[in-house]
Amino acid sequence: MAISAEDIENEALSLPKEDRTCLVMHLLDSIEERPISDPRQVEHAWLKEANCRYQAYLRSEEQAIPAEEAFSDLRADER
């Protein structure tokens, strides 16, 4: 007898968060092709984005958020 997608979903949701994360990554890898990125290109893209955000902050187009608030918001989102 085949297991239904609903049964698999219910089992998956009962897994610890770390295991669910790994499962999601494996499932995504199985359905979408992602190009392999050069780590230097990824780092360059992040540095460029960080600089753009910093420049926007200096022009008062963005506001800083205290670290405690940002981390508190992230912890709340995990629940």
N, C-alpha and C positions, 0 to 999 in steps of 0.2 A: 504494500500500500504506500503510495506516494505521500510525502509530507506536504501540506499546503503552505503557501507563502505566509498566510496568517499565523500558522503554528511556528514557522521559522522566525517571524517577526517577534512573536511573544517570547520565544526562547532568547533571541538576541537582546531584547530589551531587559531581560533579567541578568545579563552579563555585567560585570564591573565596567566602569566607564572606560578604562584603558583597553579592555578587550573589545568593547564596542567600537572604539576609535580605530583599532587595527582592522576590525571587520569592515568598517566603512571604507577604509583606504583600499583594502583588497577588492571590495566590490566595485569601487570607482575605477581601479586599475583594469578590472575585467571588462568594463563597458566603454571606456574612453581612452583614446590614445593621447598621451601627453609627450611632447617632445622632451628629450633629455636636454637640460639646460647646463650651460657652462657656468660653474660657480662664480667665476669672475664677472660674467655678464649679470648674474643675479645680484651680486654685491654692488656692481655699478648702478643697476636700476634702483636698488634700495637707497644708495647714497644720493642719487639724483632726486628721488622722491623726498628724502629727508631734508635735503637742501631746499627744495621747492616749498616744503611746509615751513621750514625755518624762515625763509624769506617772506612768506605770507604772514607769519607771526610778526616779523620786524615791521611790516607795512600795516600792522594792526588789522589784517584781514582774518586772522585766526587768533583764538584766545588760548592761553595755556590752562591746563587743568592740573591741579595739584596731584601728585603721585598717589597719595592716600585715597583720593576720590576716584581716580581712574582704576586702581586696584580693587577698591570696594565695589565699583560698578561691575568689574569683570567677575568677581566672586559671586555677586548677586545673579549674573547671567548664567553661571554654571548650575544654579539650583533649578 
